[in-house]
Amino acid sequence: MLVLTRKINEAIQIGDEIEVKVIAVDGDQVKLGINAPKDVEVHRKEIYQAIQEENSQAANLSTNLLDLILKNDKKY
């Protein structure tokens, strides 16, 4: 893991198109501004993990339904 120290209004650059800038520091909270292309999804980690879990559950449901359909189709 790369660890960097930045002050307010300083930024880091990720590749050519993503900039993460420190906007404010208030106690133990840091406010970040993120400039990224519209096709790059940016989420808080807990939201990203929830999306991944929902996608996994949906994929499992789809697989289970397809298995059920195929089993029923073989009966006819």
C-alpha positions as CSV (number, residue, x, y, z in Angstrom):
1,M,0.0,0.0,0.0
2,L,1.3,3.4,-0.9
3,V,0.9,5.9,1.9
4,L,1.1,9.6,1.1
5,T,0.8,12.8,3.2
6,R,-1.2,15.6,1.8
7,K,-2.3,19.0,3.1
8,I,-5.6,20.8,2.4
9,N,-5.8,21.7,-1.4
10,E,-3.1,19.2,-2.2
11,A,-3.9,16.3,-4.5
12,I,-2.7,12.9,-5.8
13,Q,-3.0,11.9,-9.4
14,I,-4.0,8.4,-10.4
15,G,-3.1,7.7,-14.0
16,D,-4.0,10.5,-16.5
17,E,-7.6,11.0,-15.6
18,I,-8.2,10.6,-11.8
19,E,-7.3,13.3,-9.2
20,V,-8.0,13.0,-5.5
21,K,-7.8,16.3,-3.6
22,V,-8.0,17.0,0.1
23,I,-10.8,19.6,0.5
24,A,-11.0,19.8,4.3
25,V,-9.9,18.2,7.5
26,D,-12.2,18.4,10.6
27,G,-11.1,16.4,13.6
28,D,-10.9,12.8,12.5
29,Q,-12.7,13.3,9.2
30,V,-11.1,14.2,5.9
31,K,-13.2,15.5,3.0
32,L,-11.9,14.4,-0.4
33,G,-12.8,15.7,-3.9
34,I,-12.5,13.2,-6.7
35,N,-12.3,14.1,-10.3
36,A,-12.7,11.1,-12.6
37,P,-14.2,10.3,-16.0
38,K,-17.9,9.7,-16.0
39,D,-17.4,6.1,-17.0
40,V,-15.3,5.4,-13.8
41,E,-17.6,4.4,-10.9
42,V,-16.5,6.0,-7.6
43,H,-18.1,4.7,-4.4
44,R,-17.4,4.6,-0.7
45,K,-16.0,1.1,0.1
46,E,-19.0,0.0,2.1
47,I,-21.3,0.9,-0.8
48,Y,-19.1,-0.9,-3.3
49,Q,-19.1,-4.0,-1.1
50,A,-22.9,-3.9,-0.8
51,I,-23.2,-3.6,-4.6
52,Q,-20.9,-6.6,-5.1
53,E,-22.9,-8.7,-2.6
54,E,-26.2,-7.8,-4.3
55,N,-24.7,-8.7,-7.7
56,S,-23.5,-12.0,-6.4
57,Q,-26.9,-12.8,-4.9
58,A,-28.6,-11.8,-8.2
59,A,-26.2,-14.0,-10.2
60,N,-26.9,-17.0,-7.8
61,L,-30.6,-16.5,-8.1
62,S,-30.4,-16.3,-11.9
63,T,-28.3,-19.6,-12.0
64,N,-30.8,-21.3,-9.7
65,L,-33.8,-20.2,-11.8
66,L,-32.0,-21.4,-15.0
67,D,-31.3,-24.8,-13.4
68,L,-34.9,-25.1,-12.3
69,I,-36.2,-24.2,-15.8
70,L,-33.8,-26.7,-17.5
71,K,-34.9,-29.4,-15.1
72,N,-38.5,-28.8,-15.8
73,D,-37.9,-28.6,-19.5
74,K,-36.4,-32.1,-19.5
75,K,-39.6,-33.5,-17.9
76,Y,-41.6,-32.6,-21.1
